[in-house]
Amino acid sequence: MSEYRERGKWENKTEFILSCIGYAVGLGNVWRFPYLCYKNGGGAFLVPYCICLLTGGIPVFLMEIALGQYFSQGGITVWDLCPLFKGIGYGTSVICFFLNTYYIIVLSWTVLYLFHSFTSVLPWVSCNNEWNTENCWNGTPNPTSSNVSVPAIVLQQNTHTTDGTRKTVDAVVEFWERKILKISNGIDEPGTIKWDLALCLLLVWILCYFCIWKSVKSTGKVAYFTALFPYVMLTILFIRGVTLPGAKEGIIYFLYPDFSRLLDGEVWIDAGTQIFFSFGISLGSMIALGSYNSFHNNFYKQCIVIALCNSCTSIYAGFAIFSVVGFMANQQGKQIQEIAESGPGLVFIAYPKAVTEMPLSPLWAILFFFMILVLGLNSQFVAVEGVITAMVDVFPHIFRRGYRREYFIAVVCLILFLLGLSMVSEGGMYVFQLMDYYSASGITLLWFSFFETVVVTRIYGVDRFYGNIEEMLGYRINPWLSWCWLYFTPLTTAAIFVFSIVTYDPLTYNVYYQYPKWAIAIGWLLALTSMVCIPSYAIFKFFSTPGTFLQRWNFLTTSTLSSSKTEDKQETTLNTTDAASSFVLPTNLSGIDPPADCSEVVGYKTTLPH
């Protein structure tokens, strides 16, 4: 039989810190935060952002790292601390699986743009390409009239009226929608697979595989480059941006405070969802990263540094992006609010448009898209590592032998690649947006963040958890965190969750395209697939466990884990099913309560061979 491989550890603290920074600092810092900041009151948006950061983001982030480090378990098995709610682990793994399926599509678009940037003249500058229609407009006045058939969705957005009678489409938009996406008229028209995008997707998956195939031994080394290089690129783009004409106006618009917006509930929702999504919490990945720490690692100070780095990067990126947005407005004679966009619209339309108006435009395009690729790749491979770690910890006796882990990673990457092909077809953009809006949305993350904090503080016990942290660090941390875990975080997440449901708007594509009802239903099914894991697993475990109501409750809310400090853990880690299901209560339970301490469970019989 193949030799059993022990669970890995980070070689040093720097690898852990850089991996966390690389995972947390992703595309959302560049394409979402700056837009939300200007949209929701500029500098005033920092008020709800900081409140949500202190009461929700940092506490949950620190809690997940602490759980992973103390128990040295992945995102599923760590919830054996309360077997009744192990569905939290399965649910977060489902979200992470969905995220891994569609997030990497952005990188395939980026790679294709990067390849097209290696030219003397950027292809989205002119209207003389095979994908252009006679409706194309690149800034020259009065293009000739045309009756060429163009998908309606293209004509309805980012258009320019030149003669008062008809609309035209910017060359950058035509490149994005007709060359890169070759977008169809709707989600019910999937069309054929775009093989150039499919090959780019395959390339990114190959890169992702070799970033994690040796677990933390490879992940930690790659993080030195993927976590630090984006800051070099962001600084170069920042220096270039602030020297452009109109940059000052763009930055002022980005930061100018409008405190009246603080009375708008949507501002607080945007702040909360941005915090939870940006930190990558409630996905199991942070638990996985923490699980590779040594037991006495001072994660407390490290987490504060990582959190500050994440938030400061968002603000720094805002300066870099809005200096360019201000430049675009200056060059085109438009208002900044007409230029500013979020998400793919910023990365693949607004910024490419901006670089066409800069000297040495191909160079700036290459630098920008390479930065986006590295930013996204780091978040992607750490998220995949989170799923892999969770599954390997559930079945260690299978995957920790020989090269089975490497084979398993290859199979997972292949499956995710095949699923991703649905999003590189002509109708793939609609599928991508559907998954992005529902499967790993703020609603699902808030749902799991709420249950995580409640289970750890109310069932496992906040004092007990504080004791675990003190055992690792050697000192007691600030009591503010206990107040957050007990009160502020659950209240914040619950309030934003409810408000998000009440103010829910059905998904649209670029405002004009309305998704059909069956597509909306699939979207909600994707969201509920992960969310129902908590109640369904709890109901199953409760009614499949013998005993009275109180006996079952006491048994299923008693932790079956020991700390990673314990040296003799091999017997525990080799279990083939979760610890809660590995015990069978005696049939004569009348008057007997399950033990309060897992060390006393010797009185129960196990159904598994040792």
N, C-alpha and C positions, 0 to 999 in steps of 0.2 A: 504494500500500500504506500502511496505517496506520503512524504514527510509532512506532518502537521506544521503549519506556519503560524507563529505567534502574531498577535495584533501589533501593528506598527506604531511608532511614535515619531513626533517631529524631532529632527536632529538638533534644532535649537529654537529659541523663542522667536527669532526673527522670521523664520519660515511660517510660523503660526500667524504672526501679526500681518505679514504681507499677504498671506492667503486670505485672511479675513478682510483686509482692506481691498484686495483685488476683487473679492466676491461682492462686497457691499457697494464699492464704488463702481458703478456700471453705467449702462446707457441712460438710465433714469436720471442720473446726475447731470447729464449733458443735454438730453432732449426733453426732459419733463419738468424738472425743478425750475429752470429759468423761466419757462413759459408760465407755470403756475404762479410764480412770484409776481410777474408783471400783470397777469390776469387778475390776481386777487389782492391788489392794493400795494404792489411794489414792496417797499421796505416794511410796510405794516403787516405783510404776510409772515414776516419772521416772528411776530408775536405768537400766533397760533402754532406755527411750526416749532418754535422752541418749547412751548407748553406741551405739545404732543411728544416732542423729543424727550423731555424730562420725565413725563408721567407715563409714557407708553413705550417709546422706542428703545431707550437705553435700558430700562428695567427688564423688558422681555429679552432683549439681546443678551444682557448679562446673565439672566436666569438660564437661558438655553446653553450658553458656554459653560456655566457652572455645572449644570446637569450632566453634560457630556463629559466634562473633566472628572467629576466625582465618581461617576459610575463606569466610565470608559465604555460606553455603549452608544450605538447609533440611534437614529431618529425613531425607530420602532421599539426596540427592546428597552430603551431607557424608560419607557412608560410602564414597565413592570413595577415601578415605584408605586403604582396604583393600578393593578391589573384590570379593574372594572373599566377604566378609561384608556385602555391601550389603543382604542380606536383613534385617539389623537395621533398616534404614530402612523397608523395605516393611512389616515386621512391626509396628513401632511405629505406623506410619500406619494400619494395619488396626485396632489397638487404639483409637487416637484416633477413628477413624471410628465404631466401636461406641460409644465413650463419648459422642460427640456425638449419637448416636441416642437414647440413653436418659436421659442426665443432664438434658436439658432438660425431660423429663417432670415432674421435681420442680418445675420453675419453672411449668409449666402448672397443677399443683395449687396452687402458691403464689398465682398470679394469681387463681384462682377463689376461694380463701379470702379474698384481699385484697378482691375485689369484694363478697363476702358480709359483710365487716367494716364496710362503710359503711352502718350501720344503728344505730338507737338501742338495739336489743336483739339481741345476737348470736344467730344462728339455731341454734347448737348448745347453747343453754342449756336450752331447753324440750323437751317431748315432744309438742307440739301441732302438729307440722308434717306435711306430706303424706308424707314419707319415714319417719316414725316408726311403729313397731309398738306394740302394747300391751305388749310386753316392755320398752319403753323405761323407763329409770330416770334421774332427774336429781337424786337426793339425797333425794327425799321417801319416807317409809316406806310399805311394803306396797302396791305398785302392784297393780291388779286382775289377776286371772288372765287368760290369753289362750291361745287355740289358733291364733293367726295363724301362718301358715307363714313362717318366717324361714330364710334360708340357714344351714345347719348351722355353717359357719365363724364366723358372727357370734355364735352362741350359745355357742361354745366358748372365747371369749377376752374379756378385760376385762369379766368378768361379776360380778354382785353377788347373792348369795343373801339373800333378804329374809325368807323364812318357813321355810327348811329343806327345802322340797320342790321348788322350781324356781329357775331362774336368770334374771336379767334383764340387759339390755345398757345400758351408760351412753349417755346422749344424745349425748355427744361422739363415741363410737364409731359410733353409728348415722349421725350426720351424715357422718363420714369414709367409712364403707363403703357406706351406702345412698344418700347424696346425691352426694358427690364421686365416689366410685369406682363405685357401683352394682355392687358386686363379685359375680361369679358363684361357683359352687361349686368351680371348678377351671379349670386351664389348657385342658382339653379342652372348655370351654364358653365360647368367646370372646364370644358375645353380639353386641350391636350397638355401634356407636361412640357415645360420649357427646359430642354436638355442642357442648355448653358447654365441655367440656375441649378439644375439637378446636379451637375458636375461640381459646381461651386459648393453646394450643400455637402456632397460627398467629401470634398477636400477639407472642409471645416470639421466634419466628423472625424476624419483621419487625424487631424491636428488635435482634436479634443481627446481622442483615444490615447495618443502617445503622451498627453499631458498627465493622465491619471492611471496608466496601465500598471504602474508600480506603486500605487497608492500614494501615501504621503512622501515616499522617497522621490517620486517624480514630481508630484504636485508642489512640494516645497521648493524644489529647485526652479521650476518654471515660474513660480510666483515672484522670484527676484526680478525677472524681466517684465512679466505681464502686469505686475502691480506698480512698478516704478516708471516704466516707459511712457504710459499715458500722461504722466505729469510733465515729462519732458516735452511731449507733443503739445499738451495743453498750454504750457508756458510759451512755446514758440508761436502758437496761434494767438495767444493773448497779446504778446508783444506786437505781433503784426496787426492784430485787430485794433488796438488802442491808438495806433499811428495812422489809421485810415480817416479820411474826412467823414464827419458825421458820427464818429464813434462816441463822442461825448454825449450827444443827444440820446443815443441808444442806451448808454449806461444810466443816464439820468432817468430815462423812462423805465428802466429795469428796477431801479431802487426807490423812485419817488413814492413816498408813503401816502396812502389814501386810507386813513383810519376809519372812515365810515364803512369800509368793506368788512370790518370786524364784526358788524352786526348781521352779516349774511352767513347763514348756516353752511352754505356750500363751501365757503372759504375754509371752515374748520374741517369739513369732510376731506377736502383736497389736501390739507395739511396732514391729517391723520393717515390717510391712505398712502401719501407719499412717504411718510416716515416708515410705515410698516413694510412697504414694498421695497424701499431703498435699502433698508437694513437686511433684507432677505430673511426675516424671521418668520416663524410658523411654516417653514418648509422642511425642517429637519436638517438642513445643511450646516447651520451654525452648531447644532448639537454634535454633528459628525466632526466638524473641525475641532471643537473643544475636546472630543473624546480621545484625540491623539496627543493631548498634552500630558506631561508628567503630573503626578498627583499634587505636588506642592508648587506648581507653576502659579505665579502671581497674575492670574487672568484679570483680576479686578482693575488694576492700573492699566493693563493692556487694553481692556474693553473701553475704558474712558478715552484713551488715545485713539483707538479705532473709530469710536463714535464721533469724536471731534473732527477727525480727519475726513470722515464721510460727509458730514454736514458742511465743513469748510470747503470741500471740493465742489459741492453743489453751488455754493456762492461764487467760488472762483470761476467755475465753468460759465456761470451767468454773465460775468464780466467779459469773458472771451467770446461768448456767443452773441451777446447784445451789442458789443462793439461792432461786430460784423453786420448785425441787423440794422443798426443805425447807419452804417455805411451804405447798405442796400437802399434804405429809404432816401438817403441823400442823393444817390446816383439816379434813382428812378423817379424822384420828385413825389414820393408818396408818404403817407403817414406811417409811423412805425407799427401801429396796430394792424395795418393792412399787410405788413410783411411778416410779423412774428407768427410762428407756428410751433406746434408741439409734435413730438413723436416722429414717425417716418417723414412727415411733411417738412420738418426742419432739416433732417439729415440728408434726405434724398431730393429735396426741391429747393428750399430756401438757401442752404449753404452752397450747394453746387452752383446756384445762380450767382451767389456772391463771388465765388472764386473766378468766375468768367470775367469779372470786372477788375481783377487784380493782375498786376504784372506777374509773369511766370505762373500763370494759373494752373498748368498741369502739376507743378511742384506742390502747390498748396492743396490741390485735390488729393494727391498721393499721400501727403502728410496727414490730412484730415481723415481720410478713409482708413488709413493704416491705424490711426489712433482709435477709431471706432471699432475696428476689428479686434484690436488687443483688449480694449475695454470689455467688449462683449464676450470674447473668448474666455477671459478669466472667470467671469460670472457663470458662464456656461459649464466649464469643466468642473468647477467646484459644486455646482448644483447636481451634476451627474454623479460626482463623488459622494454627495449626500445620499442619493438613492442607492448607490452600490454599497456604501457602508452599512446602511440600514438593512439591506437584504443579506449581506454577508454575516452580519451579527445575528440575524434570525436563524441562518443555516450555516454556522461556522464549521461544522463537521463535514460539510460538502465543499464549501468554497475556499477553505483555508488549507487545502492540500495541493501540493504540486503547483501547476500553472492554471488551476481551475478558475481562480479569480480573474486572471487575464482573459481567459476564454469567455467567462461570464460577461465581462465588460464589453468584449467584442460583440457578443450576441445582443446585449442591450443597445449598443450604439447602432447596430444594424437594424434592429426593430424600430428605433426612433428615426433613423434615416428613412426607412420605408414609409413610416407614418407621415413624415415631413414632406414626402413627394406630393401629397394632396395640397400642399401650400405653395408649390412651385409650378402649379398648372396655371392656365389662363384665368381660372376663377379662384386661384389660391389666396389672393389678397383678402377675399371675403371670409375664407375659412380661417386665415390667420387672425383677422380682427375679431372674429367670433370667439376664438379660443382666448385671445388676449383680454377680451372684455368680460368673459364669464369664468373660465376655468381657474385662473390664478388672479382673480380680481381682488380689490380691496375688501369686498364683502367676505370672501372666503378666508382671507388672512385675518381679518378682525374676529371672525367666528372662532378660529383656532387659538388666537392669542387670548381671547377671553377664557376659554376652557383651560388652556395651559396654566394661566395664573391662578384660577380658582382651584384646580386640582392640586397644584403644588402647595399653595398656601392654606387652603381650607381642609384638604383631606390628608395630604402627606404631612402638612404642618409647617407654618412659616418659621416657628422657633427651631424646629428640627432641621429645616433647610438652612437657616442661619448658622446652626451648629455645624452642619456639613461644610459650609463655606469657611467657617473659622478653623475647622480641622485642616482644610487645604492651605489656607493663607497664614495661619498662626495668629491672626488677630480678627476682631469683630468689625465688620464693615458698617458704613453709615446707616443708621436706622431709617433714613428717608426711603430706602429701597423697600423696606418691609411695609411702609405705608402705601407705597405705590402698588406693590404686589397685592396687598389686601384690599385696597379701596380704589385708588386713583386709576390704575390700569384697567381693571374690570369695568369701572364706570365709564371711562373714556372709550374703550372699545365697544361697549354695549351701546352707548349713546350714538356714536358714529355709525355703527351697524344699523341701528333702527332708523336713523335719519336717512341713511343711504337707501334703505328699502322704501321708505315713504316717498322720497324724491326721485325714485328710479325712473329713468327714461329709456325706452327701447333703443337698441343699437341701430345706428345709421352709418353709412360710409360717406364721408365728406358732405354730410348734411342732407344731400339730395337723395341718395339711394336708401330706401326703406327695406330692411330685411323682412322676408316673408315670415309668417307666424310659425311655420314649422322649423325655421332656422333659429328663431328666438327660443322655441321649446327645446331644441337641442342644446342651445347655450345654457339654459337653466339646468338641463340635465347634467351637463358637464360640471356646473357649480355644485349641484346637489350630490354628485357622485362622491365627492370628497367629504362634504359636510355631513352626510348621513352616516359616515363611518363611526362617528362618536356614539349617537344613540343606538344604532343597530348593533354594534359590537357590545355595548353595555347591556342591552336587552338580552342578547344571545347568551352572554356569559352569566348573567344573573339567573336566568331561568334554566340554564343547563347545569348549574351548580346545586347539589343537594343541600338540604338543611332548611331551617326556618328563615324568615326574612332577615332577622337581625344577624343570624349566623352567616348567611350568605354575604350580607353587607360588610360585616367585620372582616370576613375572609378575603373578599375581593377588593377591599380598600387597604389591605395590609401589604406593604412593600415586600417583594421577594428578592430584592437586589442587595448586594453588598458593595462597599466602596471599592474602587480600583486600587486602594492601598493594600487590600488583602492580597497576600502573595499567592495563596493556593486558590486560584480561580478557575482552574482548568475544568473541574467537574461542572461548574456552573455554565461556562461558555460553550460546553459541548452539548448542551440540551438541544434536542431537535425541535421542540415547540416552546411556546412562551411558558414562563415559569408558573403563571397562574393556572394554566391548563394541565400542568404536569402533576398536580396533586389531586387526590381524590379524598373527599371527606368520608369518614367512617359513617356507616348507616345508622348507628345508634348515637345521634348527636344531641339527644334530649338533655338539656341543661348544661351543654358544653359550649363554651365560646371559643372561637379560633384564637390563637395566640396573638398578642399585640406585637411581638418582636419576631422577625423572620428567623432569628437564630433558634427559636423554640419550635420550629415546624417539624422537628424530628419525629413527632408523634403521628404525623400524617404519612400515608403510604403513597409512594410514587408509582406511576404506571410505566415509567421508562427505565430501561436498563442503564446502568452506570458504566 
